[in-house]
């Protein structure tokens, strides 16, 4: 059994707005297909997505040297079994819109 909040894959990068849009488009395409693989160097994790999941969206501002750092955090969670297969049971409910 994994430890509490044990990272399976982690990456932090500086990218352009166009690269961000490409990342979101690829994520949307792969989510539509139901699975995606994240790769960085030799690290790789394959995710099978359930029909329903929970999302948390948060925007926050923090004072930083020379300005304010704005953060948009999107967290997607779902339950999996010991082999990483999704456990169904999340009831889809939409709580916000993007325009």
LOZABA-64211 format. One line per field, with one value per atom (N, C-alpha, C): residue in three letters; x, y, z. Coordinates in Angstrom, 3 decimals. Last residue first. Example, Ala and Ser with C-alpha at 12.3 -4.5 7.8 and 13.67 -1.06 7.14 Angstrom:
BEGIN
residu = (Ser; Ser; Ser; Ala; Ala; Ala)
u = (12.850; 13.670; 12.900; 13.190; 12.300; 13.200)
v = (-2.250; -1.060; 0.030; -5.690; -4.500; -3.300)
w = (7.080; 7.140; 7.870; 7.800; 7.800; 7.800)
This chain:
BEGIN
residu = (Unk; Unk; Unk; Unk; Unk; Unk; Unk; Unk; Unk; Unk; Unk; Unk; Unk; Unk; Unk; Unk; Unk; Unk; Unk; Unk; Unk; Unk; Unk; Unk; Unk; Unk; Unk; Unk; Unk; Unk; Unk; Unk; Unk; Unk; Unk; Unk; Unk; Unk; Unk; Unk; Unk; Unk; Unk; Unk; Unk; Unk; Unk; Unk; Unk; Unk; Unk; Unk; Unk; Unk; Unk; Unk; Unk; Unk; Unk; Unk; Unk; Unk; Unk; Unk; Unk; Unk; Unk; Unk; Unk; Unk; Unk; Unk; Unk; Unk; Unk; Unk; Unk; Unk; Unk; Unk; Unk; Unk; Unk; Unk; Unk; Unk; Unk; Unk; Unk; Unk; Unk; Unk; Unk; Unk; Unk; Unk; Unk; Unk; Unk; Unk; Unk; Unk; Unk; Unk; Unk; Unk; Unk; Unk; Unk; Unk; Unk; Unk; Unk; Unk; Unk; Unk; Unk; Unk; Unk; Unk; Unk; Unk; Unk; Unk; Unk; Unk; Unk; Unk; Unk; Unk; Unk; Unk; Unk; Unk; Unk; Unk; Unk; Unk; Unk; Unk; Unk; Unk; Unk; Unk; Unk; Unk; Unk; Unk; Unk; Unk; Unk; Unk; Unk; Unk; Unk; Unk; Unk; Unk; Unk; Unk; Unk; Unk; Unk; Unk; Unk; Unk; Unk; Unk; Unk; Unk; Unk; Unk; Unk; Unk; Unk; Unk; Unk; Unk; Unk; Unk; Unk; Unk; Unk; Unk; Unk; Unk; Unk; Unk; Unk; Unk; Unk; Unk; Unk; Unk; Unk; Unk; Unk; Unk; Unk; Unk; Unk; Unk; Unk; Unk; Unk; Unk; Unk; Unk; Unk; Unk; Unk; Unk; Unk; Unk; Unk; Unk; Unk; Unk; Unk; Unk; Unk; Unk; Unk; Unk; Unk; Unk; Unk; Unk; Unk; Unk; Unk; Unk; Unk; Unk; Unk; Unk; Unk; Unk; Unk; Unk; Unk; Unk; Unk; Unk; Unk; Unk; Unk; Unk; Unk; Unk; Unk; Unk; Unk; Unk; Unk; Unk; Unk; Unk; Unk; Unk; Unk; Unk; Unk; Unk; Unk; Unk; Unk; Unk; Unk; Unk; Unk; Unk; Unk; Unk; Unk; Unk; Unk; Unk; Unk; Unk; Unk; Unk; Unk; Unk; Unk; Unk; Unk; Unk; Unk; Unk; Unk; Unk; Unk; Unk; Unk; Unk; Unk)
u = (-14.933; -15.322; -14.173; -15.901; -14.756; -15.210; -17.822; -17.664; -16.418; -18.422; -18.008; -17.955; -19.274; -19.432; -19.039; -20.903; -20.103; -20.352; -20.517; -21.274; -20.400; -20.432; -20.082; -21.067; -19.576; -20.760; -20.411; -17.393; -17.523; -18.759; -17.363; -18.153; -18.270; -14.675; -15.785; -16.535; -11.315; -12.498; -13.614; -8.832; -9.781; -10.919; -5.825; -7.063; -8.082; -3.598; -3.767; -5.002; -3.417; -2.757; -2.898; -4.993; -3.553; -2.763; -7.328; -6.994; -5.468; -8.170; -7.648; -7.412; -10.194; -9.704; -9.267; -9.159; -10.041; -9.405; -8.750; -8.547; -9.571; -7.043; -7.990; -7.722; -6.611; -6.328; -7.433; -5.154; -6.199; -5.795; -4.424; -4.165; -5.385; -2.838; -4.039; -3.714; -1.466; -1.390; -2.773; 0.489; -0.852; -0.691; 2.492; 2.487; 1.073; 3.148; 2.251; 2.317; 6.297; 4.950; 4.147; 8.874; 8.591; 7.209; 8.672; 9.578; 9.199; 5.154; 6.519; 7.367; 2.093; 3.083; 4.466; -0.131; 0.849; 1.827; -3.393; -2.359; -1.455; -5.079; -4.614; -3.521; -7.629; -6.784; -6.388; -8.462; -8.193; -7.295; -10.454; -9.847; -9.675; -10.696; -10.633; -9.873; -12.696; -11.730; -11.835; -13.128; -13.337; -12.281; -14.686; -13.598; -13.943; -15.958; -16.207; -15.033; -14.827; -15.877; -16.179; -11.221; -12.579; -13.580; -8.189; -9.147; -10.533; -5.082; -6.360; -7.412; -1.805; -3.023; -4.231; 1.558; 0.388; -0.860; 4.575; 3.418; 2.245; 8.126; 6.897; 5.785; 11.462; 10.279; 9.029; 13.484; 13.174; 11.977; 12.113; 13.343; 12.997; 8.890; 9.958; 11.251; 5.538; 6.931; 7.847; 2.342; 3.216; 4.658; -0.307; 0.996; 1.816; -3.809; -2.696; -1.428; -7.222; -5.933; -4.869; -9.588; -9.652; -8.333; -10.067; -9.780; -9.756; -10.330; -11.459; -11.306; -7.768; -8.847; -10.077; -6.452; -6.153; -7.246; -7.543; -7.653; -7.462; -6.777; -8.192; -8.393; -3.975; -4.636; -6.112; -3.692; -3.279; -3.939; -4.635; -5.295; -4.960; -2.803; -4.214; -4.952; -0.478; -0.544; -1.990; -1.146; -0.902; -1.008; -1.260; -2.462; -2.320; 1.443; 0.400; -0.881; 2.632; 2.927; 1.902; 1.597; 1.257; 1.519; 2.842; 1.384; 0.933; 5.800; 5.105; 3.599; 7.031; 6.611; 5.930; 8.979; 8.564; 8.243; 8.023; 8.668; 8.180; 8.126; 7.908; 8.707; 6.730; 7.498; 7.143; 6.323; 6.322; 7.197; 4.683; 5.328; 5.251; 3.940; 4.184; 4.949; 4.356; 4.392; 4.714; 2.160; 3.450; 3.451; -0.016; 0.459; 1.848; 0.894; 0.018; 0.697; 2.351; 2.294; 1.308; 0.640; 1.461; 1.316; 0.847; 0.000; 0.892)
v = (29.961; 30.683; 31.561; 27.245; 27.991; 28.677; 26.675; 26.684; 27.479; 24.411; 25.688; 25.560; 21.883; 22.968; 24.331; 18.942; 20.086; 21.260; 15.704; 16.920; 18.088; 12.164; 13.432; 14.545; 10.281; 10.781; 12.108; 7.574; 9.020; 9.435; 4.875; 5.283; 6.780; 2.582; 3.456; 3.876; 2.578; 2.078; 3.057; 1.974; 2.860; 2.100; 0.247; 0.292; 1.148; -0.099; 1.192; 1.288; -2.348; -2.389; -1.070; -1.760; -1.984; -2.000; 0.660; -0.528; -0.676; 4.158; 3.039; 1.848; 7.087; 5.934; 4.836; 10.363; 9.213; 8.070; 13.871; 12.693; 11.613; 16.666; 15.648; 14.391; 20.082; 18.765; 17.814; 22.937; 22.001; 20.634; 26.189; 24.793; 23.967; 29.018; 28.279; 26.808; 31.775; 30.334; 29.799; 34.669; 34.091; 32.629; 36.636; 35.392; 34.818; 40.026; 39.009; 37.790; 41.723; 41.555; 40.518; 41.824; 42.537; 42.313; 38.820; 39.934; 40.544; 38.204; 37.753; 38.982; 37.247; 38.306; 37.693; 35.217; 35.270; 36.399; 34.129; 35.143; 35.127; 31.368; 32.087; 33.077; 29.278; 30.384; 31.133; 25.895; 26.977; 28.011; 23.068; 24.195; 25.331; 19.670; 20.822; 21.903; 16.917; 17.968; 19.067; 13.432; 14.671; 15.675; 11.439; 11.767; 13.067; 8.802; 9.965; 10.189; 6.764; 7.563; 8.830; 6.826; 6.312; 7.189; 6.289; 7.210; 6.578; 5.082; 4.720; 5.522; 6.101; 6.325; 5.903; 5.307; 5.139; 5.256; 7.014; 6.467; 6.447; 7.164; 7.045; 6.473; 8.246; 8.100; 8.084; 8.877; 7.451; 7.192; 11.857; 11.066; 9.586; 11.563; 12.548; 11.767; 11.006; 10.591; 11.778; 9.649; 10.783; 10.289; 8.544; 8.177; 9.440; 7.903; 8.744; 8.243; 7.139; 6.808; 7.768; 7.975; 7.200; 6.768; 9.670; 8.271; 7.381; 12.017; 11.557; 10.074; 12.267; 12.035; 11.501; 12.845; 11.581; 11.258; 15.398; 14.288; 12.943; 16.846; 16.687; 15.504; 16.706; 16.150; 15.901; 18.125; 16.715; 16.029; 20.618; 19.924; 18.439; 21.275; 21.097; 20.342; 21.436; 20.491; 20.207; 23.551; 22.212; 21.134; 25.608; 25.256; 23.860; 25.605; 25.318; 24.887; 26.404; 25.062; 24.641; 29.029; 28.088; 26.643; 30.088; 29.978; 29.004; 28.113; 29.241; 29.035; 26.963; 26.773; 28.032; 25.472; 26.771; 26.567; 22.680; 23.247; 24.664; 19.863; 21.306; 21.918; 16.735; 17.525; 18.992; 13.430; 14.857; 15.569; 10.491; 11.209; 12.690; 9.700; 8.644; 9.232; 10.729; 11.084; 9.874; 9.840; 9.480; 9.830; 10.393; 11.400; 11.109; 7.844; 8.999; 9.979; 5.055; 5.988; 7.095; 2.220; 3.424; 4.254; -1.179; 0.000; 1.241)
w = (-19.671; -20.898; -21.354; -17.776; -18.296; -19.565; -14.781; -16.232; -16.585; -12.042; -12.606; -14.124; -11.262; -10.320; -10.849; -12.214; -12.655; -11.729; -11.312; -11.036; -11.408; -11.449; -12.108; -11.758; -8.779; -9.463; -10.116; -8.638; -8.560; -9.349; -9.316; -8.169; -7.991; -10.090; -10.453; -9.195; -9.883; -9.204; -9.522; -12.396; -11.718; -11.059; -11.620; -12.406; -11.654; -10.078; -10.724; -11.596; -8.576; -9.876; -10.649; -6.349; -6.149; -7.462; -7.787; -7.007; -6.923; -7.316; -8.102; -7.183; -7.499; -6.736; -7.700; -8.504; -8.611; -7.843; -9.221; -8.380; -8.702; -10.269; -10.720; -9.897; -9.878; -9.297; -9.725; -10.861; -11.253; -10.744; -10.021; -9.696; -10.072; -10.755; -11.130; -10.926; -9.116; -9.357; -9.694; -9.258; -9.394; -9.771; -7.340; -8.113; -8.089; -7.566; -7.016; -7.923; -7.103; -7.628; -6.882; -6.066; -7.297; -7.863; -4.451; -4.748; -6.090; -3.877; -4.190; -4.459; -2.452; -2.653; -2.887; -4.272; -3.188; -3.460; -5.078; -5.252; -4.036; -6.682; -5.498; -5.883; -7.678; -8.107; -6.847; -8.153; -7.208; -7.866; -8.496; -9.194; -8.211; -8.545; -7.656; -8.399; -9.529; -9.847; -8.810; -9.628; -8.878; -9.329; -12.225; -11.311; -10.597; -14.248; -13.395; -12.469; -15.708; -16.350; -15.553; -15.098; -14.928; -15.681; -16.935; -16.318; -16.209; -16.336; -16.931; -16.184; -16.876; -16.113; -16.931; -16.474; -17.336; -16.460; -16.157; -15.461; -16.432; -16.100; -16.876; -15.987; -16.401; -15.547; -16.410; -18.078; -17.960; -17.056; -19.112; -19.094; -19.078; -18.436; -18.252; -18.103; -19.318; -19.450; -19.222; -18.879; -18.590; -18.624; -20.783; -20.238; -20.080; -20.430; -20.830; -20.164; -21.328; -20.728; -21.226; -22.520; -21.282; -20.696; -24.606; -24.948; -23.706; -23.192; -24.001; -24.363; -22.257; -21.294; -22.020; -24.668; -23.985; -22.955; -25.253; -26.207; -25.519; -22.941; -23.278; -24.235; -23.181; -22.002; -22.287; -25.583; -25.511; -24.324; -24.697; -25.805; -25.794; -22.662; -22.329; -23.430; -24.293; -23.173; -22.797; -25.995; -26.560; -25.485; -24.077; -24.838; -25.448; -23.314; -22.329; -23.029; -25.682; -25.177; -24.128; -25.722; -26.795; -26.365; -23.468; -23.477; -24.554; -22.676; -23.296; -23.209; -19.460; -20.844; -21.364; -17.042; -17.563; -19.040; -14.969; -16.144; -16.391; -13.025; -12.959; -14.104; -12.090; -13.046; -12.866; -10.901; -10.613; -11.631; -9.864; -10.969; -10.648; -7.404; -8.383; -9.564; -4.069; -5.489; -6.363; -1.561; -2.139; -3.626; 0.218; -0.734; -1.293; 2.422; 2.198; 1.257; 0.605; 1.729; 1.402; -0.907; -0.934; 0.335; 0.000; 0.000; 0.000)
